[in-house]
Amino acid sequence: MNQVARRLGKTFALVLPVVLVLSGTLAVTRVPWADSSDSQVLTASARSQAEVAAVKATRAPQEALRHQLLAELQEKDPGTALTDLQVAMARQPSLAKYCASIARSLGRAAVAKYDGATQRAQSWSRPVCDTAFATGIASVG
């Protein structure tokens, strides 16, 4: 009975975000176009702004975002990184095609952060980029 309940819980955790997306609960009617200047970008490292600018210039925008979110996941928690991923997608719609890939990377990184504890990593799951975060977790576990 306990295994059935766990299996049902896992299935529910993976299916619920899809149902919410498909039902239109997360539908966006308007995208607030924000200032895309880098003046508001803050870094947690001790690097100078020139070093940060040089690193950003050598990376593709989606890879810079992935790197930033993976670092944030390690410093804070997966929930913060997923929220920032959602904000980045709203600010830069051109990166939307990379959203699922980045979210899967965050899922794998969350499992690694919690030493393979997929349930703990799954507790941070959000319906960002459909269920890509949960897919990343499942690919490890």
KESE-466491 format. One record per atom (N, C-alpha, C): residue in three letters; z, y, x; chain. Coordinates in nm, 3 decimals, m for minus. Atoms other than C-alpha are relative to their C-alpha. Example, Ala and Ser with C-alpha at 12.3 -4.5 7.8 and 13.67 -1.06 7.14 Angstrom:
<pts>
   r       z       y       x c
 ala   0.000  m0.119   0.089 A
 ala   0.780  m0.450   1.230 A
 ala   0.000   0.120   0.090 A
 ser  m0.006  m0.119  m0.082 A
 ser   0.714  m0.106   1.367 A
 ser   0.073   0.109  m0.077 A
</pts>
This chain:
<pts>
   r       z       y       x c
 met   0.000  m0.120   0.082 A
 met   0.000   0.000   0.000 A
 met   0.000   0.127   0.087 A
 asn  m0.009  m0.115  m0.089 A
 asn   0.087   0.238   0.283 A
 asn  m0.135   0.031   0.065 A
 gln   0.131  m0.019  m0.060 A
 gln  m0.253   0.183   0.447 A
 gln  m0.099   0.058  m0.100 A
 val   0.089  m0.052   0.105 A
 val  m0.431   0.250   0.119 A
 val   0.027   0.149  m0.019 A
 ala  m0.036  m0.141   0.018 A
 ala  m0.241   0.577   0.081 A
 ala  m0.051   0.084   0.118 A
 arg   0.050  m0.073  m0.116 A
 arg  m0.328   0.683   0.436 A
 arg  m0.151   0.017  m0.004 A
 arg   0.146  m0.005   0.007 A
 arg  m0.694   0.596   0.392 A
 arg  m0.045   0.099  m0.108 A
 leu   0.032  m0.092   0.108 A
 leu  m0.702   0.784   0.063 A
 leu   0.027   0.144   0.045 A
 gly  m0.033  m0.133  m0.049 A
 gly  m0.531   1.083   0.228 A
 gly  m0.104   0.052   0.099 A
 lys   0.102  m0.041  m0.098 A
 lys  m0.779   1.090   0.517 A
 lys  m0.131   0.032  m0.069 A
 thr   0.124  m0.024   0.074 A
 thr  m1.073   1.061   0.279 A
 thr   0.007   0.133  m0.074 A
 phe  m0.020  m0.124   0.073 A
 phe  m0.933   1.342   0.068 A
 phe  m0.008   0.119   0.095 A
 ala   0.000  m0.110  m0.097 A
 ala  m0.880   1.561   0.377 A
 ala  m0.141   0.031   0.050 A
 leu   0.137  m0.021  m0.047 A
 leu  m1.242   1.513   0.481 A
 leu  m0.093   0.047  m0.112 A
 val   0.091  m0.029   0.111 A
 val  m1.400   1.545   0.135 A
 val   0.033   0.134  m0.066 A
 leu  m0.039  m0.122   0.069 A
 leu  m1.200   1.839  m0.004 A
 leu  m0.073   0.125   0.049 A
 pro   0.073  m0.120  m0.044 A
 pro  m1.356   2.107   0.220 A
 pro  m0.147   0.001  m0.046 A
 val   0.139   0.006   0.045 A
 val  m1.705   1.986   0.126 A
 val  m0.009   0.037  m0.148 A
 val  m0.002  m0.031   0.143 A
 val  m1.621   2.002  m0.244 A
 val   0.021   0.149  m0.022 A
 leu  m0.024  m0.144   0.014 A
 leu  m1.484   2.353  m0.203 A
 leu  m0.122   0.083   0.036 A
 val   0.120  m0.073  m0.040 A
 val  m1.795   2.470  m0.021 A
 val  m0.108  m0.015  m0.105 A
 leu   0.106   0.023   0.098 A
 leu  m2.030   2.309  m0.269 A
 leu   0.032   0.063  m0.136 A
 ser  m0.035  m0.058   0.129 A
 ser  m1.839   2.444  m0.568 A
 ser  m0.010   0.152   0.001 A
 gly   0.018  m0.144  m0.007 A
 gly  m1.889   2.796  m0.445 A
 gly   0.129   0.076   0.022 A
 thr  m0.127  m0.067  m0.021 A
 thr  m1.523   2.867  m0.380 A
 thr  m0.005   0.091   0.122 A
 leu   0.007  m0.077  m0.123 A
 leu  m1.608   2.995  m0.035 A
 leu  m0.126   0.084   0.010 A
 ala   0.125  m0.076  m0.002 A
 ala  m1.926   3.176  m0.136 A
 ala   0.026   0.144   0.043 A
 val  m0.013  m0.136  m0.050 A
 val  m1.976   3.505   0.039 A
 val  m0.107   0.083  m0.069 A
 thr   0.096  m0.084   0.069 A
 thr  m2.136   3.779  m0.162 A
 thr  m0.045   0.118   0.085 A
 arg   0.032  m0.115  m0.083 A
 arg  m2.134   4.042   0.108 A
 arg   0.052  m0.024   0.140 A
 val  m0.043   0.014  m0.139 A
 val  m2.119   4.039   0.485 A
 val   0.029   0.139   0.054 A
 pro  m0.031  m0.133  m0.056 A
 pro  m1.933   4.334   0.636 A
 pro  m0.055   0.010   0.142 A
 trp   0.059  m0.015  m0.133 A
 trp  m2.146   4.439   0.928 A
 trp   0.092   0.086   0.083 A
 ala  m0.097  m0.069  m0.086 A
 ala  m1.905   4.534   1.199 A
 ala  m0.069   0.054   0.124 A
 asp   0.048  m0.054  m0.126 A
 asp  m1.956   4.733   1.512 A
 asp  m0.002  m0.113   0.103 A
 ser   0.013   0.112  m0.094 A
 ser  m2.084   4.488   1.772 A
 ser   0.030   0.041   0.144 A
 ser  m0.030  m0.042  m0.136 A
 ser  m1.963   4.686   2.070 A
 ser   0.108  m0.087   0.061 A
 asp  m0.097   0.084  m0.071 A
 asp  m1.761   4.501   2.331 A
 asp   0.128   0.076   0.032 A
 ser  m0.117  m0.080  m0.035 A
 ser  m1.503   4.779   2.349 A
 ser   0.128  m0.056  m0.061 A
 gln  m0.117   0.053   0.066 A
 gln  m1.269   4.589   2.115 A
 gln   0.035  m0.140   0.047 A
 val  m0.025   0.135  m0.047 A
 val  m1.282   4.259   2.304 A
 val   0.120   0.002   0.094 A
 leu  m0.118   0.010  m0.085 A
 leu  m0.945   4.167   2.453 A
 leu   0.001  m0.136   0.065 A
 thr  m0.010   0.128  m0.068 A
 thr  m0.891   3.897   2.710 A
 thr   0.144  m0.026   0.038 A
 ala  m0.136   0.038  m0.035 A
 ala  m0.573   3.705   2.785 A
 ala   0.016  m0.021   0.148 A
 ser  m0.008   0.024  m0.143 A
 ser  m0.659   3.661   3.148 A
 ser   0.021   0.130   0.074 A
 ala  m0.025  m0.117  m0.083 A
 ala  m0.590   3.897   3.436 A
 ala  m0.130   0.053   0.062 A
 arg   0.129  m0.045  m0.055 A
 arg  m0.961   3.947   3.506 A
 arg  m0.024   0.146  m0.033 A
 ser   0.037  m0.137   0.027 A
 ser  m1.097   4.295   3.531 A
 ser  m0.112   0.000  m0.105 A
 gln   0.105  m0.009   0.101 A
 gln  m1.335   4.417   3.264 A
 gln  m0.138  m0.023   0.061 A
 ala   0.129   0.022  m0.066 A
 ala  m1.620   4.408   3.514 A
 ala  m0.027  m0.149   0.018 A
 glu   0.015   0.144  m0.017 A
 glu  m1.559   4.040   3.586 A
 glu  m0.030  m0.067  m0.134 A
 val   0.023   0.056   0.133 A
 val  m1.543   3.959   3.215 A
 val  m0.142   0.030  m0.046 A
 ala   0.136  m0.038   0.038 A
 ala  m1.867   4.150   3.154 A
 ala  m0.103  m0.083   0.076 A
 ala   0.094   0.079  m0.080 A
 ala  m2.040   3.962   3.438 A
 ala  m0.008  m0.143  m0.051 A
 val  m0.001   0.138   0.052 A
 val  m1.933   3.624   3.300 A
 val  m0.070  m0.006  m0.135 A
 lys   0.064  m0.002   0.131 A
 lys  m2.040   3.717   2.947 A
 lys  m0.152   0.016   0.011 A
 ala   0.143  m0.024  m0.016 A
 ala  m2.379   3.835   3.073 A
 ala  m0.074  m0.126   0.044 A
 thr   0.067   0.121  m0.048 A
 thr  m2.453   3.499   3.235 A
 thr   0.000  m0.111  m0.103 A
 arg  m0.008   0.104   0.102 A
 arg  m2.365   3.294   2.925 A
 arg  m0.079   0.041  m0.124 A
 ala   0.061  m0.025   0.130 A
 ala  m2.556   3.259   2.603 A
 ala   0.113   0.040  m0.096 A
 pro  m0.106  m0.048   0.091 A
 pro  m2.367   3.427   2.315 A
 pro   0.081  m0.113  m0.063 A
 gln  m0.074   0.110   0.063 A
 gln  m2.279   3.096   2.149 A
 gln   0.090  m0.071   0.100 A
 glu  m0.084   0.064  m0.101 A
 glu  m2.146   2.954   2.477 A
 glu   0.119   0.089   0.037 A
 ala  m0.111  m0.092  m0.024 A
 ala  m1.938   3.265   2.538 A
 ala   0.103  m0.012  m0.111 A
 leu  m0.091   0.016   0.114 A
 leu  m1.792   3.229   2.189 A
 leu   0.074  m0.132   0.008 A
 arg  m0.063   0.132  m0.012 A
 arg  m1.728   2.857   2.240 A
 arg   0.111   0.003   0.107 A
 his  m0.097  m0.009  m0.110 A
 his  m1.551   2.928   2.573 A
 his   0.123   0.080  m0.043 A
 gln  m0.110  m0.086   0.046 A
 gln  m1.341   3.205   2.418 A
 gln   0.089  m0.075  m0.099 A
 leu  m0.078   0.070   0.103 A
 leu  m1.236   2.990   2.120 A
 leu   0.075  m0.121   0.057 A
 leu  m0.069   0.114  m0.062 A
 leu  m1.154   2.685   2.334 A
 leu   0.122   0.048   0.079 A
 ala  m0.114  m0.056  m0.073 A
 ala  m0.932   2.902   2.554 A
 ala   0.109   0.043  m0.098 A
 glu  m0.098  m0.043   0.101 A
 glu  m0.765   3.048   2.246 A
 glu   0.071  m0.119  m0.063 A
 leu  m0.060   0.122   0.055 A
 leu  m0.707   2.699   2.105 A
 leu   0.109  m0.051   0.094 A
 gln  m0.098   0.048  m0.096 A
 gln  m0.525   2.603   2.425 A
 gln   0.121   0.093   0.009 A
 glu  m0.108  m0.097  m0.013 A
 glu  m0.319   2.924   2.439 A
 glu   0.084   0.010  m0.127 A
 lys  m0.071  m0.019   0.127 A
 lys  m0.228   2.942   2.070 A
 lys  m0.001  m0.131  m0.078 A
 asp   0.011   0.121   0.081 A
 asp  m0.330   2.681   1.814 A
 asp  m0.140  m0.010  m0.059 A
 pro   0.135   0.016   0.057 A
 pro  m0.644   2.537   1.652 A
 pro  m0.026   0.087  m0.122 A
 gly   0.019  m0.083   0.119 A
 gly  m0.586   2.736   1.333 A
 gly  m0.047   0.140   0.034 A
 thr   0.040  m0.134  m0.044 A
 thr  m0.618   3.066   1.515 A
 thr  m0.145  m0.002   0.047 A
 ala   0.137   0.010  m0.049 A
 ala  m0.937   2.952   1.686 A
 ala  m0.099  m0.017  m0.116 A
 leu   0.089   0.020   0.116 A
 leu  m1.088   2.835   1.355 A
 leu  m0.014   0.129  m0.082 A
 thr   0.008  m0.127   0.071 A
 thr  m1.002   3.165   1.188 A
 thr  m0.092   0.097   0.073 A
 asp   0.085  m0.089  m0.079 A
 asp  m1.165   3.355   1.472 A
 asp  m0.146  m0.045  m0.001 A
 leu   0.137   0.051   0.014 A
 leu  m1.471   3.128   1.446 A
 leu  m0.060   0.050  m0.131 A
 gln   0.047  m0.046   0.130 A
 gln  m1.501   3.218   1.080 A
 gln  m0.031   0.150   0.004 A
 val   0.023  m0.144  m0.013 A
 val  m1.470   3.590   1.161 A
 val  m0.125   0.027   0.083 A
 ala   0.118  m0.019  m0.086 A
 ala  m1.731   3.561   1.438 A
 ala  m0.128  m0.032  m0.076 A
 met   0.119   0.036   0.078 A
 met  m1.975   3.393   1.198 A
 met  m0.034   0.111  m0.099 A
 ala   0.025  m0.110   0.093 A
 ala  m1.932   3.679   0.951 A
 ala  m0.054   0.123   0.072 A
 arg   0.044  m0.117  m0.076 A
 arg  m1.981   3.942   1.222 A
 arg  m0.137  m0.020   0.064 A
 gln   0.127   0.028  m0.067 A
 gln  m2.274   3.771   1.394 A
 gln  m0.070  m0.117  m0.069 A
 pro   0.066   0.108   0.073 A
 pro  m2.476   3.570   1.140 A
 pro  m0.104  m0.075   0.083 A
 ser   0.099   0.068  m0.085 A
 ser  m2.729   3.488   1.413 A
 ser   0.060  m0.120   0.072 A
 leu  m0.067   0.114  m0.065 A
 leu  m2.471   3.247   1.560 A
 leu   0.032  m0.113  m0.097 A
 ala  m0.036   0.099   0.101 A
 ala  m2.435   3.052   1.234 A
 ala  m0.057  m0.139   0.030 A
 lys   0.058   0.131  m0.030 A
 lys  m2.666   2.775   1.356 A
 lys   0.079  m0.077   0.104 A
 tyr  m0.084   0.065  m0.100 A
 tyr  m2.414   2.701   1.633 A
 tyr   0.142  m0.028  m0.051 A
 cys  m0.136   0.010   0.055 A
 cys  m2.108   2.704   1.406 A
 cys   0.051  m0.144  m0.001 A
 ala  m0.045   0.140   0.009 A
 ala  m2.093   2.327   1.345 A
 ala   0.026  m0.058   0.138 A
 ser  m0.018   0.051  m0.137 A
 ser  m2.134   2.249   1.714 A
 ser   0.129   0.054   0.062 A
 ile  m0.122  m0.061  m0.055 A
 ile  m1.858   2.491   1.811 A
 ile   0.123  m0.058  m0.069 A
 ala  m0.115   0.055   0.074 A
 ala  m1.626   2.362   1.536 A
 ala   0.028  m0.144   0.043 A
 arg  m0.021   0.138  m0.050 A
 arg  m1.682   2.001   1.654 A
 arg   0.068   0.002   0.136 A
 ser  m0.064  m0.014  m0.132 A
 ser  m1.591   2.110   2.008 A
 ser   0.148   0.035  m0.016 A
 leu  m0.139  m0.037   0.025 A
 leu  m1.275   2.269   1.872 A
 leu   0.080  m0.120  m0.051 A
 gly  m0.068   0.121   0.049 A
 gly  m1.190   1.944   1.689 A
 gly   0.035  m0.095   0.113 A
 arg  m0.026   0.088  m0.115 A
 arg  m1.225   1.739   2.007 A
 arg   0.108   0.059   0.090 A
 ala  m0.099  m0.067  m0.084 A
 ala  m1.022   1.996   2.202 A
 ala   0.139  m0.005  m0.063 A
 ala  m0.130   0.007   0.068 A
 ala  m0.746   1.991   1.938 A
 ala   0.063  m0.137   0.021 A
 val  m0.052   0.135  m0.024 A
 val  m0.712   1.613   1.975 A
 val   0.050  m0.012   0.144 A
 ala  m0.041   0.004  m0.140 A
 ala  m0.696   1.654   2.352 A
 ala   0.129   0.079   0.022 A
 lys  m0.120  m0.083  m0.014 A
 lys  m0.434   1.930   2.321 A
 lys   0.124  m0.076  m0.046 A
 tyr  m0.114   0.074   0.055 A
 tyr  m0.211   1.703   2.115 A
 tyr   0.003  m0.144   0.048 A
 asp  m0.005   0.131  m0.066 A
 asp  m0.258   1.403   2.347 A
 asp  m0.046  m0.115  m0.091 A
 gly   0.059   0.106   0.082 A
 gly  m0.473   1.203   2.106 A
 gly   0.059  m0.012  m0.139 A
 ala  m0.061   0.005   0.134 A
 ala  m0.262   1.272   1.795 A
 ala  m0.097   0.062  m0.101 A
 thr   0.103  m0.052   0.090 A
 thr  m0.549   1.301   1.549 A
 thr   0.059   0.058  m0.129 A
 gln  m0.059  m0.053   0.123 A
 gln  m0.320   1.356   1.250 A
 gln   0.053   0.141   0.022 A
 arg  m0.050  m0.135  m0.029 A
 arg  m0.157   1.656   1.416 A
 arg  m0.117   0.097   0.013 A
 ala   0.118  m0.086  m0.013 A
 ala  m0.498   1.795   1.508 A
 ala  m0.063   0.025  m0.137 A
 gln   0.060  m0.010   0.133 A
 gln  m0.626   1.727   1.154 A
 gln   0.078   0.098  m0.089 A
 ser  m0.081  m0.089   0.083 A
 ser  m0.337   1.931   1.009 A
 ser  m0.049   0.145   0.006 A
 trp   0.052  m0.136  m0.015 A
 trp  m0.514   2.248   1.133 A
 trp  m0.137   0.016  m0.067 A
 ser   0.136  m0.002   0.054 A
 ser  m0.840   2.161   0.957 A
 ser  m0.018   0.109  m0.105 A
 arg   0.038  m0.104   0.095 A
 arg  m1.009   2.440   0.764 A
 arg  m0.146  m0.024  m0.038 A
 pro   0.140   0.018   0.041 A
 pro  m1.336   2.446   0.571 A
 pro  m0.095   0.100   0.067 A
 val   0.091  m0.086  m0.076 A
 val  m1.515   2.639   0.846 A
 val  m0.117  m0.087   0.043 A
 cys   0.121   0.073  m0.038 A
 cys  m1.873   2.525   0.902 A
 cys   0.003  m0.141  m0.060 A
 asp  m0.015   0.124   0.076 A
 asp  m1.832   2.253   0.638 A
 asp   0.114  m0.081   0.060 A
 thr  m0.108   0.084  m0.052 A
 thr  m1.633   1.968   0.792 A
 thr  m0.019  m0.032   0.148 A
 ala   0.031   0.026  m0.141 A
 ala  m1.746   2.000   1.153 A
 ala   0.125  m0.017   0.086 A
 phe  m0.124   0.014  m0.076 A
 phe  m1.390   2.044   1.286 A
 phe   0.055  m0.141  m0.019 A
 ala  m0.050   0.134   0.030 A
 ala  m1.281   1.722   1.114 A
 ala  m0.091  m0.107   0.062 A
 thr   0.094   0.092  m0.062 A
 thr  m1.595   1.549   1.243 A
 thr   0.028  m0.011   0.149 A
 gly  m0.035   0.001  m0.142 A
 gly  m1.501   1.649   1.598 A
 gly   0.126  m0.081   0.026 A
 ile  m0.123   0.078  m0.012 A
 ile  m1.155   1.502   1.547 A
 ile  m0.030  m0.149  m0.017 A
 ala   0.031   0.141   0.029 A
 ala  m1.295   1.181   1.400 A
 ala  m0.080  m0.064   0.114 A
 ser   0.080   0.057  m0.107 A
 ser  m1.536   1.140   1.691 A
 ser   0.084  m0.045   0.119 A
 val  m0.091   0.038  m0.108 A
 val  m1.241   1.114   1.931 A
 val   0.086  m0.117  m0.041 A
 gly  m0.098   0.099   0.049 A
 gly  m1.006   0.905   1.718 A
 gly  m0.055  m0.128  m0.040 A
</pts>
